[in-house]
Amino acid sequence: MGGTICVCDRKPDQVAKAVLWLPWFITSRFIHSIQLAEERLGTPPTTVEVLTQMNKTYPLVPIHNITIATAVVMSIIREDMVFMDDISYRMSLKRHEGFTNFSEKFRKHFGTQYMIDKQGAIMAAQQCKTVNLASLLDMLKSKDERLLAENQWIFEGQSRFLDLEPVSSKIAFLSFPRSGNSLMRKVLE
């Protein structure tokens, strides 16, 4: 799954791929609409402004609501085809001050300790400290304070990811930018 946005050559430092199957006739028109909207506005556009531009310029492209447009934007962003501001609100085909592509933003936040797998999920790289879910649950259920003291590193500093041991119950968290995903992640962690 992923990488289905008609990209044949990716840079070796690109960390992710699109998670949607997008034919090039949609992708190319969306990218052109980003360019046209930025030229018209004189500033990098938002997803709504790009969608408005695309519906005006290419009325036959079957993307007419913000939910689908946001999904297209997320795939274009993950392919490093655009630069985005720090909160992924505005996008541009040109690099502006404070704008980065997805790979740069990912590496700035996670360094080389994490990577993105083929399904688009973030996972720990080999050199990263990880947490075993069974051990974590045993520690949290225990009344032995020594276990908490020994595992205090889990709760300090950076966020932690689970090791690759199989998990009996899986829960996924997926959201769109600016919808409270940072807050929700911190609550879940």
C-alpha positions as CSV (number, residue, x, y, z in Angstrom):
1,M,0.0,0.0,0.0
2,G,1.2,3.5,-0.6
3,G,3.4,5.1,-3.1
4,T,0.5,5.1,-5.7
5,I,0.7,8.7,-6.7
6,C,2.5,8.0,-10.0
7,V,6.0,8.8,-8.6
8,C,8.7,6.6,-10.2
9,D,11.8,8.1,-8.7
10,R,12.0,9.1,-5.1
11,K,14.9,10.7,-3.3
12,P,16.8,8.4,-1.1
13,D,16.1,10.6,2.0
14,Q,12.3,10.6,1.4
15,V,10.7,9.1,4.5
16,A,7.1,8.4,3.4
17,K,4.9,7.7,0.4
18,A,1.3,8.6,-0.4
19,V,-1.3,6.5,1.3
20,L,-4.0,7.0,-1.3
21,W,-4.2,5.7,-4.9
22,L,-4.2,8.9,-6.9
23,P,-4.1,9.0,-10.7
24,W,-1.7,11.6,-12.1
25,F,-4.5,13.5,-13.8
26,I,-5.8,14.4,-10.3
27,T,-2.4,14.9,-8.7
28,S,-1.1,17.1,-11.5
29,R,-4.2,19.3,-11.5
30,F,-4.1,19.7,-7.7
31,I,-0.4,20.7,-7.9
32,H,-1.2,23.2,-10.7
33,S,-4.0,24.6,-8.6
34,I,-1.6,25.2,-5.7
35,Q,0.6,27.2,-8.1
36,L,-2.3,29.2,-9.5
37,A,-3.8,29.9,-6.1
38,E,-0.5,31.1,-4.8
39,E,0.0,33.4,-7.8
40,R,-3.5,34.8,-7.4
41,L,-3.3,35.3,-3.6
42,G,0.3,36.4,-3.5
43,T,0.8,34.0,-0.5
44,P,0.9,30.3,0.0
45,P,-2.7,29.0,-0.1
46,T,-4.6,26.8,2.3
47,T,-6.4,23.6,1.3
48,V,-9.7,25.4,1.0
49,E,-8.1,28.0,-1.3
50,V,-6.5,25.3,-3.5
51,L,-9.8,23.4,-3.7
52,T,-11.6,26.6,-4.7
53,Q,-9.0,27.3,-7.4
54,M,-9.1,23.7,-8.7
55,N,-12.9,23.6,-8.9
56,K,-12.8,26.9,-10.9
57,T,-9.9,25.8,-13.2
58,Y,-10.7,22.1,-13.5
59,P,-14.4,21.6,-12.8
60,L,-14.3,18.0,-14.2
61,V,-11.9,16.8,-11.5
62,P,-14.1,14.8,-9.1
63,I,-12.9,16.5,-5.9
64,H,-15.5,18.9,-4.6
65,N,-15.4,18.7,-0.8
66,I,-12.8,19.6,1.8
67,T,-12.6,16.1,3.3
68,I,-11.4,14.5,0.0
69,A,-9.2,17.5,-0.8
70,T,-7.5,17.2,2.6
71,A,-6.8,13.5,1.9
72,V,-5.2,14.5,-1.4
73,V,-3.1,17.2,0.2
74,M,-1.9,14.7,2.9
75,S,-0.7,12.3,0.1
76,I,1.0,15.1,-1.8
77,I,2.7,16.3,1.4
78,R,3.9,12.7,2.2
79,E,5.5,12.5,-1.3
80,D,7.5,15.7,-0.6
81,M,5.9,17.4,-3.6
82,V,5.1,20.6,-1.6
83,F,6.5,22.6,1.2
84,M,4.3,23.4,4.2
85,D,4.3,25.8,7.1
86,D,5.0,24.5,10.6
87,I,1.4,23.6,11.3
88,S,0.6,22.2,7.8
89,Y,-1.9,24.9,7.1
90,R,-0.4,26.6,4.1
91,M,1.4,24.9,1.3
92,S,3.6,26.0,-1.6
93,L,5.6,24.5,-4.5
94,K,8.4,27.0,-3.6
95,R,10.3,27.0,-0.4
96,H,9.4,30.0,1.8
97,E,11.0,30.9,5.1
98,G,9.7,28.5,7.7
99,F,8.3,26.0,5.2
100,T,9.6,22.4,5.0
101,N,8.7,19.3,3.1
102,F,7.4,16.2,5.0
103,S,10.7,14.4,5.2
104,E,12.5,17.5,6.7
105,K,9.7,18.0,9.2
106,F,9.7,14.3,10.2
107,R,13.5,14.2,10.6
108,K,13.4,17.5,12.6
109,H,10.8,16.0,15.0
110,F,12.0,12.3,15.2
111,G,15.6,12.4,13.9
112,T,16.7,9.0,12.7
113,Q,15.3,7.1,15.7
114,Y,12.0,6.6,13.9
115,M,10.9,5.6,10.4
116,I,7.6,5.1,8.4
117,D,6.7,1.6,7.4
118,K,5.0,0.5,4.1
119,Q,1.5,1.1,5.6
120,G,2.4,4.6,6.6
121,A,2.7,4.0,10.3
122,I,5.6,5.5,12.4
123,M,7.8,2.8,13.9
124,A,11.0,2.7,15.9
125,A,14.3,2.2,14.1
126,Q,16.8,-0.3,15.3
127,Q,18.8,2.1,17.5
128,C,15.7,3.5,19.3
129,K,14.6,2.6,22.8
130,T,11.2,0.9,22.7
131,V,8.7,-0.2,25.2
132,N,7.3,-3.8,25.5
133,L,3.5,-3.5,26.0
134,A,3.2,-6.6,28.2
135,S,6.0,-5.4,30.5
136,L,4.5,-1.9,30.6
137,L,1.0,-3.2,31.5
138,D,2.5,-5.5,34.2
139,M,4.4,-2.5,35.6
140,L,1.3,-0.3,35.6
141,K,-0.9,-2.9,37.2
142,S,1.7,-3.7,39.9
143,K,1.8,-2.1,43.3
144,D,5.6,-2.6,43.4
145,E,7.2,0.9,43.4
146,R,10.5,-0.6,42.5
147,L,9.2,-1.5,39.0
148,L,8.1,2.1,38.5
149,A,11.5,3.4,39.6
150,E,13.3,1.0,37.3
151,N,11.2,2.0,34.3
152,Q,11.1,5.8,35.0
153,W,12.9,6.3,31.6
154,I,9.7,5.5,29.8
155,F,8.0,8.6,31.1
156,E,10.9,11.1,30.8
157,G,11.8,13.1,27.7
158,Q,10.7,11.9,24.3
159,S,7.6,9.9,23.4
160,R,8.2,6.2,23.2
161,F,7.0,3.6,20.7
162,L,6.2,-0.1,21.3
163,D,8.7,-2.7,20.3
164,L,7.8,-5.1,17.5
165,E,6.4,-7.8,19.7
166,P,2.9,-8.9,18.5
167,V,0.0,-7.0,20.2
168,S,-3.3,-8.9,20.8
169,S,-5.4,-5.7,20.5
170,K,-4.6,-3.0,18.0
171,I,-5.7,0.6,18.1
172,A,-5.0,3.1,15.4
173,F,-5.2,6.9,15.7
174,L,-5.5,8.9,12.5
175,S,-6.6,12.4,12.0
176,F,-6.3,15.4,9.8
177,P,-4.0,18.4,10.6
178,R,-5.3,21.1,12.9
179,S,-8.0,18.7,14.3
180,G,-6.4,18.2,17.8
181,N,-4.2,15.2,16.9
182,S,-1.2,16.5,19.0
183,L,-3.4,16.9,22.1
184,M,-5.0,13.5,21.5
185,R,-1.6,11.8,21.1
186,K,-0.3,13.3,24.4
187,V,-3.5,12.2,26.2
188,L,-3.1,8.6,24.8
189,E,0.5,8.4,25.6
